[in-house]
Amino acid sequence: MTHPTSRADETRTAWKAVLEKYHEDRETPLNENYWSEKDTWSRDWIRAVQDEKIAAVAPFLYENSDFYRRRFDRLGVAPTDLRDVDSMIANWPVVTKQEMMEDAEAHPPYGTYTTCGEAEWADRGWMLFSSSGSTGTPRVFRYTHFDRQYWEQANARALYSGGLRKGDSGLPMVGFGPHVFAWGVQYTLAKMGLPVVPGGGMDGQARAAMIERFNPTTLICTPSYLLYLGRVMQDMGKDPAKTSVKWLVTGGEPFSGVSGTLERIQDLWGAKSLEFYGCTEASPHCGGYSCPEYQEGDEPFIHLMEDIQVWETVDPNGLNPVAEGERGLTVCTNLNSESSAQLRFLVGDYTRLSHEPCACGRSHVRGMGCLTGRSDDLINLRGIKFFPVQIEEAVRAYPGTGDEFQIRLTTKDDGLDVMTVVVEHPDQGKSDEIAKAIRSHCEIRCAVEVVAPDTLPKTEMKAKRVFDERNK
Ligand SMILES: [Zn+2]
């Protein structure tokens, strides 16, 4: 919500001036390797730019967002106390999804945590995006055309890093709902001058036929859908690895950090994965992306863009910063939007940050081990905590397993909570052996039910593999 005061306008103008100072409007890449010189900025310069942006964004948020103003006042912190990265981390506690959700419930339909009010929406509104709402009230975010330009450049850096060049073309296979990922890629392909064949609103067989007829080089969808579509093509007697597809641009689900899944999908398509990592709250763009130097078998990681966002990791209990190289939950400060600048927002995926130089020359921090476990997905079974992706890795590692699996959590008559993992395998007699494999991989005891291959429903878009039917 905007306050119709001169301070609101003044601070917005000052914030946008800083954004514009570092904005490039590229339609062609800097050179063979990088879309922008920002990818290789020195660490000192990256920090100086972050500091300058924080000093401008804090007063802007105070004057233009009721959510932020209330929080500053409640904490007894002045916007001028947030002068740079260090003073922000010292003075500004991490913002959680819960806080945003409460604000969204108290101030429907938009909440007050964004800085795109009615005036900006009417003047230069671009698109509305929404969190999935799977864990509570959906939080919505309105972005402007001003933001769109920043979004396109950030995503172009990601797509170019992943390998997309002139001559490539995209086939987005998504529902085009209010989710940032596919829209971000769509607009960015246009900015980069790469053609698009729209692939929405049709089934797998129709999309398989489109791939064969129009020869796109780049598929844009969730990882689950890549697996699904590849199997559909095989059922049609076709080999996905023999198609025109070279790049697999994915978002929306953990992927490249799940060992077994990345290889399975890359091998199926004979193509290279390019993963977008990010969140709806701190858009308008991905925050992280795949590295051109990454080879199968290396520890997975993604590059983050620090000139436009500050990335930190915190411990899950106190939400205090952890030392570099230690595992923690991701926290993002978004310094690249007039609509949804955010200070220390808890994105909540586990990773380790590394400033070690990368072979590709990009100087920005990396998320190591990839970001494969959003803390919201954590399963707590009798006090043992684990992520569904840990089960996924164990299932993928067992020879002969099908693509699908399910995790079913139930309560027995005696009140004990138990887990059954349903696995596809041609040999029904393997259940004990697979249970043992899961136990040795995850240190979790479970029962395994083996079903024949291709009997579990195929996941099309976002995978739903956990069914929690425990008594609460
Ligand atoms: Zn790299």
Boltz pocket constraint, residues with backbone or C-beta under 6 A from the ligand:
constraints:
  - pocket:
      binder: B
      contacts: [[A, 291], [A, 292], [A, 293], [A, 303], [A, 358], [A, 359], [A, 360], [A, 361], [A, 362]]
      max_distance: 6.0
